[in-house]
Amino acid sequence: MNSQQKVAIITGASQGIGEALVKAYRDRGYNVVATSRSIKQKSDTGVHAVAGDIAKAETAERVVREAIERFGRIDALVNNAGVFVAKPFVDFTQEDFDLNFGVNISGFFHITQRAAKVMLQQGSGHIVNITTSLVNQPIAGVPAALASLTKGGLNSVTQELAIEFAKTGVRVNAVSPGIIKTPMHAPETHEAMSALHPVGRMGEIGDIVDAVIYLEGAQFVTGEILHVDGGQNAGRW
């Protein structure tokens, strides 16, 4: 165990943005603890995989414990795991509610609380939350009340924790994406989804990774909600 080498925890790390974030942090010399429901252990000894439901406190407990046991410290946490369900407000079910609040809110709370304790003891660390620009700029035809309830909460807590931790050496930021071209969006939907951005295209996974890595190195930035959304947050179009 090299306790001097920095360590990042990435949630929702088995595919898409999360998988790309694991690679980006490894490319920058970090050891990584990667977690998702279905993640498999990799041959790379600098990546430790922990499979589990991020909504459950016991998963968070295991991720943080194994990060310390294996690598000795925690320097970054990217709360990338999230769910998005778009349907009319009156059509949401109890199952939709439980899923959204379980992953987006409980998933954030349990692992962030535990990772933050370690960071505060170290006197350094960085937490990044992945939210959505629909919180600030709802789009007609994309009803997403549960995203507003849950991801909007992450925007608020990003700023609250940034102030709470401001003098401790622990920074807290968020990246607020538009619609990103990931495996969850079928190719036949890309044209319609591109039209939901002023720039006329969907975002790429690399756009979000670049934003997270920028915030990782931006030592004077905390409490920032960085919109990476093709202009959605700028207003109506």
N, C-alpha and C positions, 0 to 999 in steps of 0.2 A: 504493500500500500504506500503510495506517494502522497502524503498529506499536503504537499506544497502545490500539486497540480490541481487546477480548478475543476469544479464538478458542477454539472448542470442536471436538473431533473426536467424531463419533457413528458407531459401527459398527452394522451391521444397520439402515441408515437409510432403506431404500426404502419401507417400509410399517409399519403398526402403531405400536408404541411408538417405534421409531426415527424414523419420519417425524414423529410428534408432538413428539419431543424436538428435532428440527431446528427446528421452528416455535417451540417454547418458548424456545430459546436465541436465535433471531433476534429474537423479541419483546422480549428483554431486552438487545438491542443487540450481541450477539456475532456475529462472523463464524463460519461453520461449514464444516468439511470433513466431508462426508457420504460414507460408503462402504458398499457392499454389492456382491454379485455383479452385480446387474442395474440398478443405479441410473443414472439419466439426468441430464445436466446441466440445471439449472434456469435460468430467465431472471433470477432474483435473483442479482445479482453478489456478494452477501454469502454465498452458498452455493456451495462448490466441490465437485463430485461426483467421486469416484474409484471406478471400478468394479474389482472384483477379489475374489479368494477370500481372506478374512481369515485362513484357516489357513496361508497361505503367507507366508514372511518377506518376499518381494519386494513383496507388497501393502502390508504395514506400512511398509516402507522408502519406498515411493512416497507413501503417505498423509502421513507425517510430513514428508518432503522437500517435497512440494507445499504443505503447510500453511505451512511456513516461507518458501518461495519466494513464495507468494501473499500471505500475511497477516503474516509476520514473527515469530510467536510461537505458543505453545500454552498455554492457561490451563486447559482442561478436557478430559478424555477420559472418555467414557461407553462402557464395554464392554457394549453392548447385544446384539450378535450372539450367537446361541446356538441350539443344537438340543436337542430333547427327544424321546427315543424311549422309549415305555413298553411293555415286554413282559417276560415272565418271564426271570429271570436266565439260565437255561440255554438260552434261545432266542436270545440276542444273537449276532450274527454278527461276523466280523472287520470287515465293512463298517460295521456299527453302531459298533463300537469306534473304528475309524479316523475316522469322521465326528464322533463326540462329542468325542474327544480333539483332533481337528484344529481344529474350530471353537471349542469351549469352553475348551480349554487352550492349544493353540498360538496360536489367535487372540488370546487374552488376552496371552500372553507376548510375542510379537513386537512388537505395537504398543505395549503398556504400557512395555516396556523402552526403546523408542525415544522415546516421548513423555516418559517420566520423565526421560531425559537432558536434554531441552530444559528441562523444568520445574525441574530441579535447578540448571541453569545460570542460569535466571531468578531462582531463589529463591522461586518461588511456583507453585502449580498445584493441581489437584484431579482425582482419579481416582475414578470410580464404577463398580463392577461390578454387573451384574444377575445375581442368583443364583436360588434357589428355596427356599421354605420346606419343601419335601419333604426337604431335607437334614436338617433338625432334627426334622421330624414326618412320617415316612413314613405313607402312608395305605393301609390294606388295600384291595386291588383296584386299586391304581395302582402296579404294580411298576416301579421306576425306578432300578435299581442304577447305571446309567451316569450318570444325573443326580447321584446321590449322590457318585460318584467324582469327577466333573468339577466340578460346581457347589460341592460340599463343599470341593474344593481352592481354589476362588475365595474362599469364606468365610475359609478359613485364611490365604490369602495377603493378603487385605484387611487383616487384623489385623497380620500380620507386617510388611507394607510401611508401615502406619501408624506402627509403632514405629521401623522403620528410617529413615523419612523425617521423624520427628516434629519435629526441630529445624531442618529445612531450609526450612520454608514450604510443603511439599507435603503435602496431606492425601489420605487414601485411605479410602473408605467403600463400602458396598454397599447395594443395595436388594434385598430378598428377597420376591418377589411370590408370591401364590397364583395361581390360574388367572385370566388376564385375557381379557376379551372382545376378541379380535383376529381378523383375517381367517383365522388358522390354525385356528380353532375354528368348525365349521359350526353354524348356528343350531339345528339339531335336537339338538345335544349340550349346549346351554346349560342345560337343566333338570337333567340329571344332574350336570353340572359345578358348578352352583350348590349342590347338596347336599353338595359336598366342602368347604364352608366353614361354620364355625359361624354366620355371619351370614345364611346361606341365599341368597347371590347370588355371582356372579362379580364380579371387579374390573373397573373401567373403565380404559382407557388413561390417562385423565387422573389416576387415582389414582397411577400409577407416575411420570408426569411431575411431578406435584406433589411427590412424595417426592424425586426427583432434584434438582429446583430448590430445595427446602428445604435439602438437604445442600450444594448449591452455595453458598448464602449463609450457612451455619452455620459460621462461622470457628473456633469452639472445639470442633467435632465432627470427630474422626478415629478410624478403627478401628471405626466403628459399622456394624452389620448391621441395617438398618431393615426390619422385617417389615411388608409391606403385603399382607396375606393374609386379611383377613376373620376373623381370630382363629385361623387354623390353628396358628400357633406357640405359642399359649397352652396347648394340650393336647388331650386327647381329647374328643370330643363325641358 
